[in-house]
Amino acid sequence: MKKIAGILISIIVLIACFPVYAFQTTTAKTPIELYKGNARINAFLNAYNFANPDSQFTAFQFKSYYHHGRSHEEQAIASINNLEILISEYAWSDIKVIITGTKETTAETYKEVFFEYARAFNDELDETKLESYWQEINSRPYNGGGDFEEFNVDLSKHNNHIDSIFIEGSFPI
């Protein structure tokens, strides 16, 4: 009985100590802190959540990117659904998103993810416009890309298989 009581008390203490905001989602255009390291990246993650209510990020999903011997606050990285997502503040006013999958990642998965991140740059993009963008950037047998009003996109391909997508655009805060 004492063991059960001790376990229950431990669980209650852990729940009480764990921040509630770790489970918050973005609603009604009220931003929350999703990434502490960089205000522009945090704003972009919130814009993603506003544009994609069924596929939202939560706090602590993105970590500061560690490379070249140090942590880079202007770069946030996460592994989500077998995709590596790297978001960087670039040139003090731009956001660059690099999405890298595995050999098993399908073109359809890349397309869905492209649509989601494109909407973070402009939440008024409709399916028809996004589909035309996708057709343009994916029309080449090797590396593809396109320069659009909202952003620039590059696809890295090998043997007609997409390895990664690069989306870069202005993102003022």
Sequence and secondary structure as in RCSB ss.txt:
>XXXX:A:sequence
MKKIAGILISIIVLIACFPVYAFQTTTAKTPIELYKGNARINAFLNAYNFANPDSQFTAFQFKSYYHHGRSHEEQ
AIASINNLEILISEYAWSDIKVIITGTKETTAETYKEVFFEYARAFNDELDETKLESYWQEINSRPYNGGGDFEE
FNVDLSKHNNHIDSIFIEGSFPI
>XXXX:A:secstr
 HHHHHHHHHHHHHHHHS GGGG   BTTB   S SS HHHHHHHHHHHHH TTS   TTS EEEEETTEEEEEE
EEEEETTEEEEEEEETTTEEEEEEE  TT  HHHHHHHHHHHHHHH TT  HHHHHHHHHHHT SSSSEEEE SS
 EEEEEEETTEEEEEEEEEE   
